[in-house]
């Protein structure tokens, strides 16, 4: 291994250690505990070394978020592959999204709540973010002619459920019922407004 290659490998390893430490501290103690000084102490690097890899704390949060989007994409794709039919894929996707967020609240916060310079729905959006959205769009495709808009509404619904559950502002013990209703609305409602439709999508029933 040449000197240049060794330096590059060491740099990548240091960056990975910084991101891993930031995520671990955030999951244990919350993001307010994650500071440049705390990270430097945690991984025994000087603060200048950290700044040589990341411009500021927000950049570290962004790096954690990108890691999270990779993991979310894997979870969504795995859930979809295991499904039997299009409505089941939608249901599995919702379960996977909620499980991921509730299992990793600090990671989810980095991805969607904390300020970063990550751009969404732009030409320069990172591929990791695009891949996560594509995984959501894939399960909506059978139910809507406007897949992007349907995926955005689906994503917004999932995000709202996550935030309300994490903050304790909706009833406990109703997790599966909410998923079932969301799938019913998204599959049946989208199919009723210009979608291609699906045989295994249950219709939306409304009381009169």
N, C-alpha and C positions, 0 to 999 in steps of 0.2 A: 504494500500500500504506500503510495507516494505521500509527500508532506501535505500537498494541497487537498488530497482526498481525505487524509486523516483530520485535517482542520475542519473540513466540511462536515465530516461525520460527527466530530466533537460538538460542532455548533448545533447540528440538528438534535443531538442528544441533550444538550443543555436546554434548548428551546422546549423539547418534549418534557423535560423535568420541571421546568417552570410552569407549563400548562397543567401538568398532572398535579403539582403541588397546589396551584391556585384552585383547581377543581376540588381537591380533597378538603382544603380549608373551608371553602364555601359550603360544601355539603355538611361539614361538621358544625360550623359556627356562623354561616351566613356570609354574604358578600361584603358587608362592612368590615369584616375581619381580614379581608384580603387587601393588603397594602404592599407596596414595593419593599418596604423595610421588613415586613413580616415574611414575605417570600424569600428575601435574601437570607434571613436568619434560618428559615425552614430548610432550605437546600444548600446553605453554606456557600453562597455566591455573594460577591460584593454587589452593591446597588448599581455601580457603573456597568457590571457585566449584564445585569438584567436589562438596563437601558440600551445596551448594545444589541439586544435581541428584540425588544419591544419599546416603542416610543413612550408609552404610558400605560397606566392600569387598564384603561379602556381597550387598548390593543390586546392585552392579555385576556380580558373578558371575551373579546371577539374571537380569539384563537380557541378558547374553550367552547364558544358557541359553534364554531365550525366543526369541531370534534363532535359536538352534540348532534348536528345535522347529519353527519355521516351515520351515527348510531341510529337516529330516528329513521333514516331512509332504510337501513337494514331491517329494522323492526317492522316497518310498514310493508316492505317488499316480502319479507318472510311470512307475514300474516296473510297477504294476498295469495301467495303461492299455495298456502295450505287450505285455501277456501274451496268449497264445493258450490259453484255458481256465483253469479255476479252480486246478488244481495248478500250472500255470505261473505264475499270479499269485502264489501262495504262494512259489514258488521265487524269482521275481524280487524279491519283497518282502524275503525273507531276504538275498539278495545285496545289495540296495540298502541295507538297514539296516547290514550288516556293513561294506560299502564306506564308507558315511558315517562310521561310528564310527572305523574304522581310518585313514581319511584325515584326520579331525579329532579327534585324541585329546584335546587340551586342551578343545575345545568339548564333546565327549562327557562329559568329566570334570565340567565345569560343569553339564551337564544332569542327571547322575545320581549323581555321587559327592560333590562338594563341598557343604558345608552352605549352604542358602539357606532363605528363607521360602516358597518355592514349594510349593503344596499339590497333591498328586496324589489322584485318586479322591474328591474332595470337591465339595460344592455350589459352593464358591468357586474351584474350579480354573480357571486361566486358559484361555481358548478355544484358545490355541496348543497347550497340552498336550493338551486334549481332542481336537483335530484330529489330532494325531499318533497317539493311541491309536485313534481312529476309523479311521485308515488301516490300522492293524494288524488291527483287528476286521473290517474289510471283507473281507480275504482269508481270514479264518477262518470267515466266515458260512456258506459252502457246506458246511462240514464239521462243524458243531456246533450243537446245539440251544441250548446255553448259550454264546452268542458271547462274552460278556464274560469268562467264566472261561477259555475256550479262548484268547482273545487275551492274557490275563494270563500263561498258561503259555507261549504262543508268545513273548511279549515277554521273559519271564524266561529262556527258553532262549537267545534271541538275545543278551541282555545277558550271560549267563554265557559264551557263546562269545567275545564281544568282550573281556571282561575277561581271560579266559585267554589269548587271542591276544596282547593288548597286553602282558601280563606275561611272555610267553614260556613259559607253563606247559603248553602242549599242542604236539603235533608240528607242525612246519612242513610245508608242502606238502600238507596234507590239507584245505584250505579247502573245496573243492567237494564232497569226500566227506562232510564234516560237514553241509553244507547239504542235500545229497541225502537223507541219513539223517533229518535233522530234518523235512524236508518229508514224507518217507514216514511218519514217526511221527505227525506232526500231522494229516495228511490221512487216513491209514488208521486211526490210533488213535482220532481224534475221530469218524470215521464209524462206528466200531464201538461207540460209546457214546452212541447217540441222535442222531447227526447226520443231516442231510438227505442227505449223501453226494454223490459226484460220479463221473461216468464216467471222468474222466481222472486220478483219484487212484489211485496205485499202492498195492496192499495191503502191509501190513507182513509181511515174511518172517522167520521165526525159525528158527534151526537147532535140531535136536532131537538 
